[in-house]
Amino acid sequence: MKQEMQYIYQVYQSGSFSKAAQALYLTQPALSIAIQKVEAEIGMPLFIRDKKPLELTDAGKVYIEKVKQIMHLESELSKELSDLSSLNIGSLVLGGTHYLNSYILPPVLTTFQKQYPGVHLELVEASSNELIEMLRENKIDLTFNCIPNPKDNFRRTPIFKDNVLVAVPTSYPINNTLKNYALTARDIMFRRNLMPDCPAIPSLAPFADVPFILLTKGNNLYSRSVALFEDAKIDPIVRLQVSQLVTAYHLVCSGLGAAFISDWMVLYDHDDMRYYKIAHPLAVRQFDVVSSSRNYLSKPQKAFIESISSYYHPYL
């Protein structure tokens, strides 16, 4: 891609000439002169300069869209050429939530890196909605999602399931009321919650007076939580809302309230919490590895999908 295109795209990304100049290691006057030259050649301005952050003109929108297409083609070319040298070289940018990056990906990444040491790995962390947009913008190669019945055009490969539990501090009175349903950390670690004879609460109705720590809107588990409460015909007591599942779990462990968590998060035996299996279809989440259907699927992408599918195959 031409240097001036890189300059203009960086200004678009940064929202200002000064920030773009810093990112490009240029002086601001030098950057301004380079972009003014392009604008003079096409006969139209690319940016509305009296807006903060800068906004694109109509010509700027067309220009940036074409730059994105060029970047996409260059990325596809690089991937296909890299594949000619097998997996001795290459790169892979993965996008995951805090939960996935902390609990699901580490063993797979370790195995993958040992098997393909020449592939450069990059891990991006954001919300699931943000990651889908980043995939659409070709900023990441793969991400993970558990949207039921997705209506997008992404490639999806099922990799594992997790089970949503209600986690409650041991000191809460609800544990006495539901003692026949209560599971310990050891039960979860040994996957007792997956056994057919494991007791499951039929609804969340008994939790009407229990304060909850919920995720914020936009999180898949928030939508599921709302549906579970609606089915139980209760208006939950919401003590806090946080953006990350891992944060919610840590707050629950400190005694602040109850929360919905994944069974994959219970990694050690302790007596601080009690866990409840929920007898509801929404309490089981199917996770897919997601890639863009518009793009060439590189060898590193294929190898990683194969690695994670193989590792979590028993949990599908």
Backbone hydrogen bonds in HBPLUS format (Angstrom, degrees):
<---DONOR---> <-ACCEPTOR-->    atom                        ^
c    i                          cat <-CA-CA->   ^        H-A-AA   ^      H-
h    n   atom  resd res      DA  || num        DHA   H-A  angle D-A-AA Bond
n    s   type  num  typ     dist DA aas  dist angle  dist       angle   num
A0005-MET N   A0002-LYS O   3.11 MM   3  5.34 126.6  2.41 101.2 114.8     1
A0006-GLN N   A0002-LYS O   3.22 MM   4  6.65 151.2  2.30 148.2 156.1     2
A0006-GLN N   A0003-GLN O   3.08 MM   3  5.11 116.6  2.49  95.7 110.8     3
A0007-TYR N   A0003-GLN O   3.00 MM   4  6.36 153.4  2.07 149.5 157.1     4
A0008-ILE N   A0004-GLU O   2.96 MM   4  6.21 164.6  1.99 148.7 151.7     5
A0009-TYR N   A0005-MET O   2.92 MM   4  6.05 161.7  1.95 149.6 155.0     6
A0010-GLN N   A0006-GLN O   2.97 MM   4  6.09 151.7  2.06 144.1 151.6     7
A0011-VAL N   A0007-TYR O   3.05 MM   4  6.39 152.4  2.13 148.7 155.8     8
A0012-TYR N   A0008-ILE O   3.02 MM   4  6.27 160.1  2.06 148.2 153.7     9
A0013-GLN N   A0009-TYR O   2.90 MM   4  6.15 153.9  1.97 146.0 153.1    10
A0014-SER N   A0010-GLN O   2.82 MM   4  5.94 158.5  1.87 148.5 154.5    11
A0015-GLY N   A0011-VAL O   2.79 MM   4  5.71 150.7  1.87 148.7 155.6    12
A0054-LEU N   A0015-GLY O   2.82 MM  39  4.97 167.8  1.84 135.5 134.5    13
A0020-ALA N   A0016-SER O   3.18 MM   4  6.22 156.8  2.23 138.1 145.1    14
A0021-ALA N   A0017-PHE O   2.84 MM   4  5.95 155.8  1.89 148.1 154.8    15
A0022-GLN N   A0018-SER O   3.09 MM   4  6.36 155.1  2.15 145.6 151.6    16
A0023-ALA N   A0019-LYS O   3.03 MM   4  6.30 159.1  2.08 147.0 152.5    17
A0024-LEU N   A0020-ALA O   2.91 MM   4  6.11 142.5  2.05 146.6 157.0    18
A0025-TYR N   A0021-ALA O   2.91 MM   4  5.85 108.5  2.43 136.7 153.0    19
A0026-LEU N   A0021-ALA O   2.88 MM   5  4.88 169.8  1.89 145.1 147.6    20
A0025-TYR N   A0022-GLN O   3.22 MM   3  5.03 154.4  2.29  97.2 104.9    21
A0031-LEU N   A0027-THR O   3.13 MM   4  6.43 157.8  2.18 151.3 157.2    22
A0032-SER N   A0028-GLN O   2.93 MM   4  6.11 164.6  1.95 156.1 160.3    23
A0033-ILE N   A0029-PRO O   2.96 MM   4  6.12 159.5  2.00 149.5 154.5    24
A0034-ALA N   A0030-ALA O   3.12 MM   4  6.31 157.7  2.17 143.8 149.4    25
A0035-ILE N   A0031-LEU O   3.07 MM   4  6.35 156.4  2.12 151.9 157.7    26
A0036-GLN N   A0032-SER O   2.85 MM   4  6.00 157.4  1.90 150.1 157.2    27
A0037-LYS N   A0033-ILE O   3.02 MM   4  6.17 145.0  2.15 143.2 151.8    28
A0038-VAL N   A0034-ALA O   3.40 MM   4  6.72 152.2  2.48 137.0 142.8    29
A0039-GLU N   A0035-ILE O   2.96 MM   4  6.27 162.7  1.99 152.6 157.5    30
A0040-ALA N   A0036-GLN O   2.87 MM   4  6.04 147.3  1.98 142.6 151.4    31
A0041-GLU N   A0037-LYS O   3.06 MM   4  6.31 148.7  2.16 142.6 150.7    32
A0042-ILE N   A0038-VAL O   3.04 MM   4  6.40 153.8  2.12 153.2 159.5    33
A0043-GLY N   A0039-GLU O   2.84 MM   4  5.77 125.6  2.14 135.7 150.1    34
A0057-THR N   A0046-LEU O   3.04 MM  11  5.33 165.0  2.06 122.2 124.5    35
A0048-ILE N   A0055-GLU O   2.65 MM   7  5.21 165.7  1.67 157.5 161.1    36
A0051-LYS N   A0048-ILE O   3.41 MM   3  6.00 160.7  2.45 117.6 119.3    37
A0061-LYS N   A0057-THR O   2.88 MM   4  6.21 150.2  1.97 151.4 158.5    38
A0062-VAL N   A0058-ASP O   3.19 MM   4  6.51 158.8  2.24 146.7 151.2    39
A0063-TYR N   A0059-ALA O   2.93 MM   4  6.15 160.6  1.97 149.0 155.0    40
A0064-ILE N   A0060-GLY O   2.86 MM   4  6.04 168.6  1.87 155.4 157.4    41
A0065-GLU N   A0061-LYS O   3.05 MM   4  6.14 157.8  2.10 143.5 149.8    42
A0066-LYS N   A0062-VAL O   3.10 MM   4  6.35 154.4  2.17 147.7 153.9    43
A0067-VAL N   A0063-TYR O   2.94 MM   4  6.25 149.8  2.03 147.0 156.5    44
A0068-LYS N   A0064-ILE O   2.90 MM   4  6.18 155.1  1.96 150.9 156.9    45
A0069-GLN N   A0065-GLU O   3.11 MM   4  6.40 148.8  2.21 138.9 147.2    46
A0070-ILE N   A0066-LYS O   2.93 MM   4  6.22 153.1  2.01 147.0 154.2    47
A0071-MET N   A0067-VAL O   2.85 MM   4  6.11 161.1  1.89 152.7 158.0    48
A0072-HIS N   A0068-LYS O   2.91 MM   4  6.10 151.4  1.99 143.0 150.9    49
A0073-LEU N   A0069-GLN O   2.99 MM   4  6.26 159.6  2.03 146.8 151.7    50
A0074-GLU N   A0070-ILE O   2.90 MM   4  6.14 159.7  1.94 152.8 158.6    51
A0075-SER N   A0071-MET O   2.93 MM   4  6.09 153.0  2.00 143.6 151.1    52
A0076-GLU N   A0072-HIS O   2.91 MM   4  6.19 158.3  1.95 150.9 156.7    53
A0077-LEU N   A0073-LEU O   2.90 MM   4  6.11 158.8  1.95 148.2 154.0    54
A0078-SER N   A0074-GLU O   2.95 MM   4  6.13 160.7  1.99 146.7 151.8    55
A0079-LYS N   A0075-SER O   2.98 MM   4  6.20 157.6  2.03 148.8 154.7    56
A0080-GLU N   A0076-GLU O   2.99 MM   4  6.20 165.0  2.02 152.1 155.8    57
A0081-LEU N   A0077-LEU O   2.96 MM   4  6.12 160.3  2.00 152.2 157.6    58
A0082-SER N   A0078-SER O   2.90 MM   4  6.01 155.1  1.97 143.9 151.4    59
A0083-ASP N   A0079-LYS O   2.97 MM   4  6.18 147.1  2.08 143.9 152.6    60
A0084-LEU N   A0081-LEU O   3.12 MM   3  5.34 140.8  2.28 100.5 111.4    61
A0085-SER N   A0082-SER O   3.03 MM   3  5.61 154.8  2.09 113.3 120.8    62
A0086-SER N   A0083-ASP O   3.07 MM   3  5.01 140.5  2.23 117.6 113.5    63
A0120-HIS N   A0090-GLY O   2.89 MM  30  6.23 167.5  1.90 143.7 140.7    64
A0092-LEU N   A0120-HIS O   2.86 MM  28  6.24 145.4  1.98 166.6 164.7    65
A0122-GLU N   A0092-LEU O   2.92 MM  30  6.24 147.7  2.03 162.1 160.4    66
A0141-ASP N   A0093-VAL O   2.79 MM  48  5.20 157.0  1.84 140.1 148.1    67
A0142-LEU N   A0093-VAL O   3.33 MM  49  6.76 153.9  2.41 154.2 158.2    68
A0094-LEU N   A0122-GLU O   2.83 MM  28  6.18 163.2  1.86 172.4 169.2    69
A0124-VAL N   A0094-LEU O   2.74 MM  30  6.03 168.8  1.75 164.9 169.0    70
A0095-GLY N   A0142-LEU O   2.89 MM  47  6.22 148.6  1.99 151.6 161.9    71
A0096-GLY N   A0124-VAL O   2.90 MM  28  6.31 163.2  1.93 169.9 170.4    72
A0126-ALA N   A0096-GLY O   3.28 MM  30  6.46 148.6  2.39 133.8 142.8    73
A0101-ASN N   A0097-THR O   2.86 MM   4  6.02 171.3  1.86 161.0 163.8    74
A0102-SER N   A0098-HIS O   2.95 MM   4  5.91 139.1  2.12 140.9 150.9    75
A0103-TYR N   A0099-TYR O   2.90 MM   4  5.88 159.7  1.95 153.2 158.2    76
A0104-ILE N   A0100-LEU O   3.00 MM   4  4.83 144.3  2.13 121.3 132.0    77
A0105-LEU N   A0100-LEU O   2.90 MM   5  5.97 166.4  1.92 165.3 163.3    78
A0108-VAL N   A0105-LEU O   2.96 MM   3  5.33 119.1  2.34 114.8 130.8    79
A0109-LEU N   A0105-LEU O   2.86 MM   4  5.93 165.4  1.88 166.1 170.0    80
A0110-THR N   A0106-PRO O   3.05 MM   4  6.18 159.6  2.10 151.8 156.8    81
A0111-THR N   A0107-PRO O   3.18 MM   4  6.31 163.2  2.21 140.4 144.6    82
A0112-PHE N   A0108-VAL O   2.84 MM   4  5.99 164.2  1.87 152.8 157.9    83
A0113-GLN N   A0109-LEU O   2.89 MM   4  5.95 163.9  1.91 149.1 153.2    84
A0114-LYS N   A0110-THR O   3.15 MM   4  6.31 153.9  2.22 144.1 150.7    85
A0115-GLN N   A0111-THR O   3.04 MM   4  6.24 152.1  2.12 145.9 153.8    86
A0116-TYR N   A0112-PHE O   2.79 MM   4  5.93 149.6  1.88 151.4 160.3    87
A0119-VAL N   A0116-TYR O   3.15 MM   3  5.78 166.8  2.17 120.9 124.9    88
A0131-LEU N   A0127-SER O   2.93 MM   4  6.17 154.8  2.00 152.8 160.3    89
A0132-ILE N   A0128-SER O   3.09 MM   4  6.31 151.2  2.18 145.2 151.6    90
A0133-GLU N   A0129-ASN O   3.25 MM   4  6.56 155.2  2.31 144.6 150.7    91
A0134-MET N   A0130-GLU O   2.93 MM   4  6.23 151.0  2.02 145.7 154.5    92
A0135-LEU N   A0131-LEU O   2.87 MM   4  6.13 148.2  1.98 145.5 153.9    93
A0136-ARG N   A0132-ILE O   2.98 MM   4  6.24 152.7  2.05 142.4 150.0    94
A0137-GLU N   A0133-GLU O   2.93 MM   4  6.18 137.6  2.11 140.3 152.1    95
A0139-LYS N   A0134-MET O   2.81 MM   5  5.10 163.6  1.84 160.6 156.9    96
A0138-ASN N   A0135-LEU O   3.06 MM   3  4.95 160.5  2.10 103.0 107.8    97
A0143-THR N   A0290-VAL O   3.01 MM 147  5.18 151.4  2.09 141.3 149.5    98
A0290-VAL N   A0143-THR O   2.69 MM 147  5.18 171.0  1.69 145.3 148.4    99
A0145-ASN N   A0288-ASP O   3.00 MM 143  5.41 151.7  2.08 144.1 152.9   100
A0288-ASP N   A0145-ASN O   2.80 MM 143  5.41 161.6  1.84 154.8 160.1   101
A0155-ARG N   A0291-SER O   2.82 MM 136  5.14 151.5  1.90 152.8 157.4   102
A0291-SER N   A0155-ARG O   3.03 MM 136  5.14 156.1  2.09 137.5 144.0   103
A0157-THR N   A0289-VAL O   3.04 MM 132  5.29 153.2  2.11 143.6 152.1   104
A0289-VAL N   A0157-THR O   2.90 MM 132  5.29 160.1  1.94 144.0 145.6   105
A0159-ILE N   A0287-PHE O   2.92 MM 128  5.99 173.0  1.92 160.4 158.3   106
A0287-PHE N   A0160-PHE O   2.85 MM 127  5.51 167.1  1.87 171.6 176.0   107
A0161-LYS N   A0315-TYR O   2.96 MM 154  5.94 137.5  2.14 141.2 144.8   108
A0162-ASP N   A0285-ARG O   3.05 MM 123  5.41 151.1  2.13 144.1 153.1   109
A0285-ARG N   A0162-ASP O   2.94 MM 123  5.41 171.9  1.94 159.6 162.2   110
A0263-ASP N   A0163-ASN O   2.99 MM 100  5.58 138.5  2.16 144.8 157.6   111
A0164-VAL N   A0283-ALA O   2.67 MM 119  4.73 166.3  1.68 145.9 150.5   112
A0165-LEU N   A0261-ILE O   2.84 MM  96  5.40 162.1  1.87 152.7 158.9   113
A0261-ILE N   A0165-LEU O   2.92 MM  96  5.40 158.1  1.96 148.7 156.0   114
A0166-VAL N   A0276-TYR O   3.05 MM 110  5.04 159.7  2.09 136.3 142.3   115
A0276-TYR N   A0166-VAL O   2.90 MM 110  5.04 141.5  2.05 136.2 147.8   116
A0167-ALA N   A0259-ALA O   2.79 MM  92  5.39 172.7  1.79 168.5 169.7   117
A0259-ALA N   A0167-ALA O   3.07 MM  92  5.39 147.3  2.18 143.3 152.6   118
A0168-VAL N   A0274-ARG O   2.89 MM 106  5.33 161.4  1.92 160.2 165.5   119
A0274-ARG N   A0168-VAL O   2.82 MM 106  5.33 152.1  1.90 154.3 163.8   120
A0172-TYR N   A0169-PRO O   3.10 MM   3  5.84 169.1  2.11 125.1 128.4   121
A0170-THR N   A0272-ASP O   2.88 MM 102  5.43 164.1  1.90 133.4 132.1   122
A0175-ASN N   A0172-TYR O   3.13 MM   3  6.08 163.7  2.16 127.7 130.9   123
A0176-ASN N   A0173-PRO O   2.88 MM   3  5.52 145.8  2.00 118.3 127.3   124
A0177-THR N   A0173-PRO O   3.40 MM   4  6.86 155.2  2.46 147.4 154.2   125
A0178-LEU N   A0174-ILE O   2.93 MM   4  6.15 151.9  2.01 150.0 157.3   126
A0181-TYR N   A0178-LEU O   2.84 MM   3  5.45 160.7  1.88 122.7 129.3   127
A0182-ALA N   A0178-LEU O   3.15 MM   4  6.27 126.8  2.45 148.3 162.0   128
A0183-LEU N   A0275-TYR O   2.84 MM  92  4.91 144.0  1.97 144.6 154.0   129
A0275-TYR N   A0183-LEU O   2.86 MM  92  4.91 162.9  1.89 142.8 147.6   130
A0187-ASP N   A0184-THR O   3.10 MM   3  5.10 118.3  2.50  93.9 108.6   131
A0188-ILE N   A0184-THR O   3.18 MM   4  6.60 156.4  2.24 149.1 154.4   132
A0189-MET N   A0185-ALA O   2.88 MM   4  6.14 164.4  1.90 156.9 161.5   133
A0190-PHE N   A0186-ARG O   3.05 MM   4  6.21 149.8  2.14 146.7 153.3   134
A0192-ARG N   A0187-ASP O   2.84 MM   5  5.16 160.0  1.88 162.0 156.3   135
A0191-ARG N   A0188-ILE O   2.92 MM   3  4.84 158.0  1.96 109.6 111.8   136
A0194-LEU N   A0191-ARG O   3.03 MM   3  5.56 161.0  2.06 113.4 119.4   137
A0195-MET N   A0192-ARG O   2.96 MM   3  5.31 160.6  2.00 114.2 120.6   138
A0198-CYS N   A0195-MET O   3.07 MM   3  5.42 166.8  2.09 117.1 120.1   139
A0201-ILE N   A0277-LYS O   2.91 MM  76  6.26 147.6  2.01 165.3 156.1   140
A0279-ALA N   A0201-ILE O   3.02 MM  78  5.87 176.7  2.02 154.3 153.3   141
A0207-PHE N   A0204-LEU O   2.84 MM   3  5.47 156.1  1.90 124.2 132.2   142
A0208-ALA N   A0205-ALA O   3.28 MM   3  5.71 149.7  2.38 124.4 122.2   143
A0210-VAL N   A0207-PHE O   3.13 MM   3  5.12 167.0  2.14 109.8 113.4   144
A0258-ALA N   A0211-PRO O   2.86 MM  47  6.21 171.5  1.87 155.5 156.8   145
A0212-PHE N   A0237-ILE O   2.71 MM  25  6.00 158.9  1.75 159.6 166.1   146
A0239-ARG N   A0212-PHE O   2.79 MM  27  5.60 149.5  1.88 145.9 156.3   147
A0213-ILE N   A0258-ALA O   2.76 MM  45  6.09 152.1  1.84 167.7 175.6   148
A0214-LEU N   A0240-LEU O   2.98 MM  26  6.39 149.9  2.07 162.6 156.6   149
A0242-VAL N   A0214-LEU O   2.94 MM  28  6.49 149.3  2.03 151.1 159.7   150
A0216-THR N   A0242-VAL O   2.92 MM  26  5.62 125.1  2.23 138.4 141.1   151
A0219-ASN N   A0216-THR O   3.28 MM   3  6.19 158.8  2.33 140.9 144.3   152
A0222-TYR N   A0219-ASN O   3.08 MM   3  5.23 131.6  2.33  99.4 112.5   153
A0223-SER N   A0219-ASN O   3.34 MM   4  6.81 157.8  2.40 153.6 157.2   154
A0224-ARG N   A0220-ASN O   3.13 MM   4  6.49 158.0  2.18 148.7 155.0   155
A0225-SER N   A0221-LEU O   2.91 MM   4  5.98 154.5  1.98 139.7 146.9   156
A0226-VAL N   A0222-TYR O   2.97 MM   4  6.26 162.6  2.00 156.7 160.1   157
A0227-ALA N   A0223-SER O   3.14 MM   4  6.36 160.3  2.18 146.1 151.1   158
A0228-LEU N   A0224-ARG O   2.91 MM   4  6.16 153.7  1.98 150.2 157.8   159
A0229-PHE N   A0225-SER O   2.93 MM   4  6.22 158.5  1.98 154.3 159.7   160
A0230-GLU N   A0226-VAL O   2.91 MM   4  6.13 156.2  1.97 147.7 154.9   161
A0231-ASP N   A0227-ALA O   2.94 MM   4  6.13 157.3  1.99 146.7 152.3   162
A0232-ALA N   A0228-LEU O   3.12 MM   4  6.34 141.0  2.28 136.8 147.0   163
A0232-ALA N   A0229-PHE O   3.12 MM   3  5.05 122.4  2.47  91.3 106.1   164
A0234-ILE N   A0229-PHE O   3.18 MM   5  5.62 171.3  2.18 149.4 152.1   165
A0233-LYS N   A0230-GLU O   2.96 MM   3  4.85 150.1  2.05  98.2 107.8   166
A0248-ALA N   A0244-GLN O   3.17 MM   4  6.54 158.4  2.22 149.1 154.7   167
A0249-TYR N   A0245-LEU O   3.05 MM   4  6.37 156.5  2.10 150.8 156.7   168
A0250-HIS N   A0246-VAL O   3.08 MM   4  6.38 159.0  2.13 149.4 154.5   169
A0251-LEU N   A0247-THR O   3.00 MM   4  6.25 155.7  2.06 152.7 159.3   170
A0252-VAL N   A0248-ALA O   3.00 MM   4  6.26 150.8  2.09 147.0 155.0   171
A0253-CYS N   A0249-TYR O   2.94 MM   4  6.20 156.6  2.00 149.0 155.6   172
A0254-SER N   A0250-HIS O   3.18 MM   4  6.44 127.1  2.48 134.1 146.8   173
A0254-SER N   A0251-LEU O   3.19 MM   3  5.13 136.9  2.38  92.1 104.1   174
A0256-LEU N   A0251-LEU O   3.21 MM   5  5.80 162.4  2.24 153.5 150.3   175
A0255-GLY N   A0252-VAL O   2.84 MM   3  5.15 160.4  1.88 112.2 118.4   176
A0265-MET N   A0262-SER O   3.07 MM   3  5.65 166.0  2.09 117.4 121.9   177
A0280-HIS N   A0278-ILE O   2.96 MM   2  5.64 129.7  2.22 106.9  92.0   178
A0283-ALA N   A0280-HIS O   2.94 MM   3  5.52 161.5  1.98 119.2 125.4   179
A0284-VAL N   A0281-PRO O   3.25 MM   3  5.89 166.6  2.27 118.0 119.9   180
A0295-ASN N   A0292-SER O   3.38 MM   3  5.60 152.3  2.46 102.5 109.5   181
A0302-LYS N   A0298-SER O   2.90 MM   4  6.22 164.8  1.92 155.7 160.0   182
A0303-ALA N   A0299-LYS O   2.78 MM   4  5.92 162.0  1.82 155.7 160.9   183
A0304-PHE N   A0300-PRO O   2.93 MM   4  6.05 154.7  2.00 143.9 150.3   184
A0305-ILE N   A0301-GLN O   2.96 MM   4  6.18 165.6  1.98 153.9 157.8   185
A0306-GLU N   A0302-LYS O   2.97 MM   4  6.15 156.5  2.03 145.9 152.7   186
A0307-SER N   A0303-ALA O   2.90 MM   4  6.11 151.1  1.99 141.8 150.1   187
A0308-ILE N   A0304-PHE O   2.90 MM   4  6.16 170.8  1.91 163.7 163.1   188
A0309-SER N   A0305-ILE O   2.96 MM   4  5.92 153.8  2.03 142.0 150.1   189
A0310-SER N   A0306-GLU O   2.94 MM   4  5.98 155.5  2.01 142.1 148.8   190
A0311-TYR N   A0307-SER O   3.00 MM   4  6.18 159.1  2.04 147.3 153.1   191
A0312-TYR N   A0308-ILE O   3.09 MM   4  6.13 163.8  2.11 146.1 149.6   192
A0315-TYR N   A0312-TYR O   2.83 MM   3  5.40 153.8  1.90 120.9 129.6   193
A0316-LEU N   A0313-HIS O   3.28 MM   3  5.56 160.9  2.31 120.4 118.0   194
